[in-house]
Amino acid sequence: MDARQVPSLDEIFEQVCECRRCPLAEGRTNPVFGAGNPEARVLIVGEAPGKNEDLQAIPFVGAAGKYLDELLGIAGLAREEVFIANVLKCRPPSNRDPRPEEIQACADYLRAQTRAINPEYIVTLGNFATKFILRTDVGITRLHGTLQRAGRFKVFPIFHPAAALYDSKKRVALEDDFATLGRLLVEGM
């Protein structure tokens, strides 16, 4: 793809739907693409989609999705005001963690989504998304809540909402980090 020519989200979605030949798509109901406002200031990048996301073909449903909606409220946002994408469009059917070469096979779709949306902030949820976007081995425990740079994008690593469902310390950290995100958006930093 020509770097100057950014495809539309519809074109990217068509390409994602055509990736059925990939072994990762075997047994999947739907490729999980992304959802939300294509003109959003905030792109939220989650982990590889799970079973519920696969069935509904949208990211962040279930308990973690409900909690994400609460967290967005803390930042002064609603789901309709952000765009939510996944690092990997199809988690392997066995639900195991994807291998690096599998992630790489899906990386172009996420890069294309990022360019099409062109957000001011990219919020990475969890280790997987953070390491992928920042191309680092440094974990989320060290990076969460600290504004980073990836090219022209401001990246804000945050714990994954699912982690907070079982860990009250991460819940406090997540709520503080989303409050910080809200302040950054208001202040325009």
C-alpha positions in Angstrom: 0.0 0.0 0.0 1.2 3.5 -0.9 2.1 5.4 2.4 0.4 8.5 1.0 -2.8 6.7 0.2 -4.8 5.7 3.3 -7.6 3.3 2.6 -11.0 3.9 4.2 -12.2 1.8 7.1 -14.7 0.1 4.8 -11.8 -1.0 2.5 -9.8 -2.2 5.4 -12.8 -4.2 6.8 -13.2 -5.8 3.3 -9.5 -6.9 3.4 -9.9 -8.3 6.9 -13.0 -10.3 5.8 -10.9 -11.7 2.9 -8.3 -13.1 5.3 -10.3 -16.3 5.8 -7.5 -18.2 4.2 -5.3 -17.5 7.3 -5.1 -20.5 9.7 -6.0 -18.1 12.5 -9.4 -17.6 11.0 -10.2 -21.3 10.9 -13.2 -22.0 13.0 -13.9 -18.3 13.8 -17.4 -17.0 13.3 -16.4 -13.4 12.4 -13.2 -11.5 12.0 -13.3 -8.9 14.9 -12.5 -5.6 13.3 -13.2 -2.5 15.3 -16.0 -0.3 16.3 -16.7 3.3 17.1 -16.1 6.8 15.7 -13.7 6.9 12.8 -12.9 10.5 13.6 -12.1 9.8 17.2 -9.3 11.6 19.1 -8.7 8.3 21.0 -8.0 4.9 19.5 -8.2 2.1 22.1 -6.2 -1.0 21.2 -7.1 -4.1 23.1 -5.8 -7.6 23.0 -6.7 -10.4 20.7 -10.5 -11.0 20.7 -12.1 -13.8 22.6 -15.1 -16.0 22.1 -17.8 -13.3 22.8 -16.2 -10.8 20.5 -15.9 -13.4 17.8 -19.7 -14.2 18.1 -20.7 -10.6 17.9 -17.9 -9.3 15.7 -17.2 -6.3 17.9 -14.5 -5.7 20.4 -15.0 -5.5 24.2 -18.3 -7.2 25.1 -19.0 -9.0 28.3 -17.8 -8.0 31.8 -14.6 -6.4 30.6 -16.6 -4.4 28.0 -19.0 -3.1 30.6 -16.2 -2.1 32.8 -14.5 -0.4 29.9 -17.6 1.7 29.4 -17.4 2.8 33.1 -13.7 3.7 32.7 -14.5 5.7 29.5 -17.0 7.6 31.6 -14.3 8.5 34.2 -12.3 10.0 31.2 -15.4 11.9 30.1 -15.9 9.7 27.1 -18.5 7.4 25.7 -17.9 4.3 23.5 -19.3 6.3 20.6 -16.6 8.9 20.9 -13.6 6.5 20.6 -12.6 3.8 18.1 -11.8 0.4 19.6 -9.5 -2.0 17.6 -7.7 -5.2 18.4 -4.0 -6.1 17.9 -4.9 -9.3 16.3 -8.1 -9.7 14.3 -8.5 -13.5 14.9 -7.3 -15.1 18.1 -6.3 -18.7 17.3 -9.3 -21.1 17.6 -7.8 -22.9 20.6 -7.8 -19.4 22.4 -4.0 -19.8 23.0 -1.8 -16.8 22.9 -0.9 -16.0 19.3 2.7 -16.5 18.2 4.8 -13.4 17.1 4.6 -14.5 13.4 0.8 -14.7 13.7 0.6 -11.2 15.2 2.8 -9.9 12.4 0.5 -11.4 9.8 -2.3 -9.2 11.2 -0.2 -6.1 12.0 -1.0 -4.4 8.7 -4.7 -4.2 9.5 -4.1 -2.4 12.8 -1.6 0.0 11.2 -4.1 0.7 8.4 -6.8 1.3 11.0 -4.5 3.7 12.9 -3.7 5.7 9.8 -7.3 5.8 8.7 -8.5 7.1 12.1 -5.4 9.2 12.8 -6.1 9.7 16.5 -4.5 12.1 18.8 -4.0 9.4 21.5 -3.6 5.6 21.3 -4.6 3.9 24.5 -3.1 0.4 24.8 -4.8 -2.0 27.1 -2.5 -4.6 28.7 0.9 -6.0 27.9 0.1 -7.5 24.6 -1.2 -4.3 23.0 1.4 -2.1 24.7 4.4 -4.1 23.6 3.0 -4.3 20.0 2.3 -0.6 19.6 5.4 0.7 21.4 7.6 -2.2 20.0 9.1 -2.7 23.4 9.8 -5.5 25.9 9.0 -3.3 28.8 5.8 -4.5 30.5 2.6 -2.7 31.3 3.4 -2.7 35.1 6.2 -0.3 34.5 4.6 1.8 31.7 1.0 2.1 32.8 -0.2 5.7 33.2 2.9 7.3 31.5 2.5 9.1 28.3 4.8 7.6 25.6 5.5 8.4 21.9 5.2 6.1 18.9 6.0 8.1 15.8 3.5 11.0 15.6 1.1 9.3 18.1 0.8 9.9 21.8 0.5 6.5 23.4 -1.0 6.0 26.9 -0.5 2.4 28.2 -3.1 1.2 30.7 -3.9 -2.1 32.3 -6.5 -4.3 30.6 -10.0 -3.9 32.1 -10.2 -7.7 32.5 -7.2 -7.6 34.9 -9.1 -5.3 37.2 -12.0 -7.6 37.5 -9.8 -9.9 39.7 -7.3 -7.4 41.2 -8.5 -4.4 43.2 -5.0 -2.7 43.0 -5.2 -2.8 39.2 -8.8 -1.5 39.4 -7.6 1.6 41.4 -4.7 2.1 38.9 -7.0 1.8 35.9 -9.5 4.3 37.3 -6.6 6.8 38.1 -5.2 6.3 34.6 -8.5 6.9 32.9 -8.9 10.0 35.0 -5.5 11.1 33.8 -6.5 10.4 30.2 -9.6 12.7 30.7 -7.3 15.5 32.0 -5.0 15.1 29.0 -7.9 15.3 26.6 -9.2 18.5 28.3 -5.8 20.1 28.5 -4.9 19.1 25.0 -1.4 17.8 26.0 
